[in-house]
Amino acid sequence: MSADKSIEIIECKTKPERRQLIDFQWEIYKGDPYWVPPLISEREAFYDPRKNAFFEHSDVALFLAKRGGKVVGTIAAIHNKRHNEYHNEKTGFFGSFEAINDFDVAKALLDTACAWLKSRNLNVMRGPATFSANEEFGLLIDGFNSEPQLMMTYNPPYYADLLERYGFKKAMDLYAWWASTEHSRDIIIGGRFERVAQMALKRGKYTVRTADMSKFDEEVEKIKKIYNKAWLRNWGFVPMTDREIEHLGANLKQIVDADMVFIAEKDGEPIGVSISLPNVNRPLRKAYPNPKTPEIWTLLKYLWYRRSMVNSLRLIILGVLPEYRMSGVDAVMIFMTLQVALKKGLIGGECSWILETNDDINRVIQYAEPELYKRYRIYDCPIEPGR
């Protein structure tokens, strides 16, 4: 398993063992000014097969690495059956990867995940993915000097060295664009972007409206129609099940601002959707969830800080049905999102993540003259017969 025999690998099969996996993050990121700790109850539910809809179609094994009885690393081995059915692949995934800066520890963890995936006749190990492209996805490789936006990953810079030393190679990079409202003001108000958006609206003969939260379930149904069709041909995309979309919608309902959700319609039918979320990571980091602190106290602090500390947004979903992609719907929704950011006094917004190969969306985003300020990487490693 590893040249260092003092490293013990334990599979997490009980709630207390899963809790050790969750709590270990506080050891890795102790003193880090940018890491945003998760709510422990949310992570417990995420890893619980009875509560996470991902387990209804796929399998996950969680592992701890211990040295001298102390946790020194964690990993998840993931058999995403829907991914392989959809893409006709035999790809396995890894995620929840956290480790001290010690290659022996990383190797023991990766060897264990690799062996678990190999036992299921999979031939590639890809990641990090926790658990799929619909959640946290990719390893941060560039842009460590600011906090991550909601549902975006964050990790120490040395993780890339550990993975590449093991034998992982780049499979795909993911972009995060930042548009500051101060920089974008001139192109939003009476500028080039506004003219592009107005022309697209007039020419396309469609309407764009904000979400109606009083009809939340109906709006989710409309978003479903767009989501699974608009991303159909994207690299790594796997359609979400109804249960997964409903579960995600229920979680986001507590965060979403209806002013930041746009639905484009033509003849009463949805043709595009744009969803931005307020960056609640900022007040959450200030509240600083901690295994030693009762969560009710953390939640009260979070609610207090949220009133004044949300100063940016993340454009998390931007999708248009294929037959309407040349109509400028995406540009209109980005323009309207920037208008909202200005109106609310936000300092700006992140558009993420975007495949480096998605030329159409990357080109439209650049109307806002953003900065490519973070990059994330998905790695592949072959699962060799002798490994």
C-alpha positions in Angstrom: 0.0 0.0 0.0 2.9 2.3 0.8 6.6 2.2 1.5 5.9 3.8 4.8 4.4 0.9 6.9 3.4 3.3 9.7 0.6 4.7 7.6 -2.7 2.9 8.4 -5.7 3.2 6.0 -9.2 2.8 7.5 -12.4 2.8 5.6 -15.1 5.1 7.1 -18.1 2.9 7.6 -19.7 4.6 10.7 -20.9 8.1 11.4 -18.1 8.8 13.9 -15.5 7.7 11.3 -17.1 10.0 8.7 -17.0 12.8 11.3 -13.2 12.3 11.6 -13.0 12.8 7.9 -14.9 16.0 8.1 -13.1 17.4 11.1 -9.7 16.8 9.6 -10.1 19.8 7.3 -9.6 22.1 10.3 -6.1 20.6 10.7 -5.1 21.2 7.1 -6.4 24.8 6.9 -5.6 26.0 10.4 -4.6 29.7 10.1 -5.5 29.9 6.4 -7.0 33.4 5.8 -9.0 32.3 2.8 -10.4 28.8 3.6 -14.2 28.8 4.2 -15.1 26.0 6.7 -18.3 24.0 5.9 -21.2 23.6 8.2 -20.6 20.2 9.8 -24.3 19.2 9.7 -24.3 19.9 5.9 -21.2 17.8 5.4 -22.6 15.0 7.6 -25.8 14.9 5.4 -23.7 15.0 2.2 -21.7 11.9 3.2 -24.7 10.1 4.6 -26.0 7.5 2.0 -29.5 7.8 3.4 -29.6 11.5 2.7 -27.6 12.2 -0.4 -29.4 11.3 -3.7 -26.1 10.6 -5.4 -26.0 7.2 -3.5 -29.2 6.2 -5.2 -27.3 5.4 -8.4 -23.6 5.4 -7.5 -21.2 4.1 -4.9 -18.6 5.8 -2.7 -16.0 4.6 -0.3 -14.4 7.0 2.2 -11.0 6.4 3.7 -8.8 7.9 6.5 -5.0 7.7 6.6 -3.6 7.5 10.1 -0.1 7.7 11.5 0.5 6.9 15.1 -3.3 7.0 15.7 -3.6 10.5 14.3 -5.5 11.4 11.1 -3.1 12.6 8.4 -5.2 12.4 5.3 -8.6 11.6 3.7 -10.0 10.5 0.3 -13.1 9.3 -1.3 -13.2 6.7 -4.1 -16.2 7.3 -6.3 -17.9 4.9 -8.8 -20.2 7.3 -10.7 -22.3 4.8 -12.6 -24.3 7.4 -14.4 -21.2 9.1 -15.7 -20.0 5.8 -17.2 -23.4 4.9 -18.7 -23.8 8.4 -20.2 -20.2 8.7 -21.6 -19.7 5.0 -22.3 -16.5 5.1 -20.2 -14.9 3.1 -17.4 -13.8 6.1 -15.4 -13.5 6.2 -11.6 -13.2 9.3 -9.5 -11.6 10.5 -6.3 -12.5 13.4 -4.1 -12.5 14.6 -0.5 -8.8 14.6 -0.8 -7.0 16.3 2.1 -3.5 15.4 3.2 -0.5 16.8 5.1 2.4 17.7 2.8 3.9 14.2 2.8 4.0 12.2 -0.4 3.9 8.8 1.5 0.5 9.8 2.9 -0.8 11.0 -0.4 0.4 7.8 -2.1 -1.2 5.6 0.5 -4.5 7.3 0.0 -4.4 7.4 -3.8 -3.2 3.7 -3.9 -6.2 2.8 -1.8 -8.7 4.7 -3.9 -7.1 3.2 -7.1 -7.3 -0.3 -5.8 -11.0 0.2 -4.9 -11.8 1.5 -8.3 -9.7 -1.2 -10.0 -11.8 -3.8 -8.2 -14.8 -2.4 -10.1 -13.1 -2.9 -13.4 -12.5 0.9 -14.0 -9.5 2.0 -15.9 -9.0 5.7 -15.2 -9.0 7.6 -11.9 -10.2 11.2 -12.4 -10.6 14.1 -10.0 -10.8 15.7 -7.6 -14.6 15.5 -7.7 -16.8 15.6 -4.6 -18.8 13.7 -5.7 -19.5 14.8 -9.3 -19.3 17.8 -11.6 -22.6 19.0 -10.0 -20.8 19.7 -6.7 -17.3 20.9 -5.9 -15.1 20.0 -8.8 -11.5 20.4 -9.6 -8.3 21.4 -7.9 -7.4 25.1 -7.5 -4.1 25.6 -9.3 -4.0 29.4 -9.8 -5.6 32.2 -7.7 -4.9 31.4 -4.1 -5.0 35.0 -2.9 -8.7 35.3 -2.2 -11.5 33.3 -0.7 -13.5 30.9 -2.9 -17.0 31.7 -3.9 -19.9 29.5 -2.9 -19.6 25.8 -4.0 -16.1 26.4 -5.4 -13.1 24.4 -4.2 -10.1 25.6 -2.3 -6.9 23.7 -1.4 -3.2 24.2 -0.5 -0.9 24.8 -3.5 1.1 21.7 -2.7 -1.8 19.3 -3.6 -1.0 19.7 -7.3 2.6 18.6 -6.6 1.4 15.5 -4.7 -1.0 14.5 -7.5 1.5 15.1 -10.3 4.2 13.2 -8.5 1.9 10.3 -8.3 1.3 10.3 -12.0 -1.8 12.4 -12.6 -1.9 14.5 -15.8 -4.2 17.4 -16.8 -7.5 16.3 -18.3 -9.3 19.7 -18.3 -8.9 23.2 -16.8 -11.9 25.1 -15.5 -12.0 28.9 -15.6 -13.3 31.4 -13.0 -13.8 34.9 -14.4 -14.1 38.0 -12.2 -16.0 41.1 -13.3 -15.8 44.1 -11.0 -18.7 46.4 -11.1 -16.4 49.4 -10.9 -14.6 48.3 -14.1 -17.8 47.1 -15.8 -19.9 50.2 -15.0 -19.1 52.0 -18.3 -19.9 49.1 -20.5 -23.1 48.3 -18.5 -24.6 51.8 -18.5 -25.0 53.1 -22.1 -21.9 51.1 -23.3 -21.2 48.4 -25.8 -22.6 45.5 -23.7 -25.9 47.3 -23.2 -26.2 47.8 -26.9 -25.5 44.2 -27.6 -28.1 43.1 -25.1 -30.8 45.4 -26.4 -30.2 44.3 -30.0 -30.4 40.7 -29.0 -33.7 41.2 -27.1 -35.3 43.0 -30.0 -34.1 40.6 -32.6 -34.8 37.4 -30.7 -38.4 38.2 -29.7 -38.1 36.5 -26.3 -38.6 37.8 -22.8 -36.3 37.5 -19.7 -37.8 37.7 -16.2 -36.7 37.1 -12.7 -37.8 34.0 -10.8 -41.1 33.9 -8.9 -40.3 32.5 -5.5 -44.0 32.0 -4.7 -44.0 29.4 -7.5 -40.7 27.9 -6.5 -41.5 24.3 -7.5 -42.8 25.3 -10.9 -39.7 27.4 -11.5 -37.5 24.4 -10.6 -39.3 22.3 -13.1 -38.6 24.9 -15.8 -34.9 25.1 -14.8 -34.7 21.3 -15.0 -35.8 21.4 -18.7 -33.0 23.8 -19.5 -30.3 22.3 -17.3 -30.2 18.8 -18.7 -30.5 19.9 -22.3 -28.3 22.9 -22.3 -25.2 21.1 -21.0 -25.9 17.9 -23.0 -22.6 17.9 -25.0 -20.3 19.5 -22.3 -17.2 17.5 -21.3 -17.9 15.6 -18.2 -21.5 16.5 -17.9 -24.0 14.0 -16.5 -27.7 14.8 -16.4 -28.9 15.2 -12.8 -31.8 13.0 -11.6 -35.0 14.6 -10.5 -34.2 13.8 -6.9 -30.7 15.4 -7.2 -32.2 18.6 -8.8 -35.0 18.8 -6.2 -32.4 18.3 -3.4 -30.1 21.0 -4.8 -33.1 23.3 -5.2 -34.2 22.8 -1.6 -30.7 23.6 -0.4 -30.3 26.7 -2.6 -33.7 28.0 -1.7 -32.3 29.2 1.6 -29.6 31.2 -0.2 -31.0 32.3 -3.5 -32.0 35.9 -4.2 -34.8 36.0 -6.8 -33.3 39.2 -8.3 -30.3 37.1 -9.4 -32.3 34.4 -11.2 -33.3 35.0 -14.8 -35.5 32.8 -17.0 -35.7 33.5 -20.7 -38.9 32.4 -22.4 -40.3 32.4 -25.9 -44.0 31.7 -26.5 -44.4 30.8 -22.9 -41.7 28.1 -22.9 -38.3 28.4 -21.1 -35.3 28.6 -23.4 -32.6 29.8 -21.1 -31.7 30.2 -17.4 -29.1 32.2 -15.4 -28.7 31.7 -11.7 -26.4 33.7 -9.6 -25.9 33.2 -5.8 -24.9 35.8 -3.2 -21.5 35.0 -1.9 -22.5 33.8 1.5 -19.1 32.2 1.9 -17.9 35.6 3.3 -20.2 35.8 6.3 -19.8 32.0 6.8 -16.0 32.4 7.0 -16.5 35.2 9.5 -18.8 33.0 11.6 -16.2 30.2 11.2 -17.9 26.9 11.8 -15.8 24.7 14.1 -16.0 21.2 15.5 -15.6 22.6 19.0 -18.4 25.2 18.6 -22.1 24.4 18.9 -23.5 24.9 15.4 -26.5 26.9 16.6 -24.1 29.6 17.8 -22.3 29.5 14.4 -25.6 29.8 12.5 -26.6 32.8 14.7 -23.3 34.6 13.9 -23.7 33.7 10.2 -27.2 35.2 10.0 -25.9 38.4 11.8 -22.9 38.8 9.4 -24.9 38.0 6.3 -27.0 41.2 6.7 -24.0 43.3 5.9 -21.1 41.2 4.6 -22.4 39.8 1.3 -20.6 41.9 -1.3 -20.4 39.8 -4.4 -22.2 37.1 -6.4 -21.3 33.9 -8.3 -22.9 33.2 -11.7 -23.3 29.5 -11.1 -25.6 28.4 -14.0 -25.8 29.9 -17.5 -27.6 27.7 -20.0 -29.5 28.2 -23.2 -31.2 25.5 -25.3 -29.0 24.6 -28.3 -31.4 26.0 -30.9 -31.3 29.5 -29.3 -27.6 29.8 -28.7 -27.1 32.3 -31.6 -29.9 34.6 -30.4 -27.9 36.4 -27.7 -29.9 35.1 -24.8 -26.8 34.4 -22.7 -25.4 37.9 -23.3 -28.8 39.4 -22.2 -28.8 37.4 -18.9 -25.1 38.3 -18.1 -25.9 41.9 -18.8 -28.9 41.8 -16.5 -26.9 40.1 -13.8 -24.3 42.9 -13.9 -27.1 45.4 -13.6 -28.3 43.7 -10.4 -24.7 43.7 -9.0 -24.6 47.5 -9.7 -28.0 48.1 -8.2 -27.2 46.1 -5.0 -23.9 47.8 -4.5 -21.9 44.7 -5.0 -18.2 44.9 -5.8 -18.5 42.4 -8.6 -19.2 38.8 -9.5 -17.6 35.5 -10.4 -18.7 33.4 -13.4 -17.6 29.9 -12.8 -16.8 27.3 -13.5 -16.4 27.4 -17.3 -14.6 24.7 -19.3 -11.5 26.0 -21.0 -12.8 24.5 -24.2 -16.2 26.2 -24.0 -15.4 28.9 -26.5 -18.9 30.1 -27.0 -19.5 31.0 -23.3 -16.0 32.3 -22.7 -16.4 34.6 -25.6 -19.8 36.0 -24.4 -18.5 36.5 -20.9 -15.6 38.6 -22.2 -18.1 41.2 -23.3 -18.0 42.2 -19.6 -14.2 42.6 -19.8 -13.6 40.3 -16.9 -10.3 39.0 -15.4 -9.5 35.3 -15.5 -8.5 35.2 -11.9 -8.7 31.5 -10.8 -8.1 28.2 -12.6 -9.0 24.8 -11.5 -7.8 21.5 -12.9 -9.3 18.0 -13.4 -6.6 15.3 -13.4 -6.6 11.8 -14.9 -4.4 8.9 -13.9 -4.5 5.5 -15.6 -5.4 2.5 -13.4 -2.7 0.2 -14.6 -3.0 -3.6 -14.5 -0.1 -4.0 -12.1 -1.0 -1.1 -9.8 
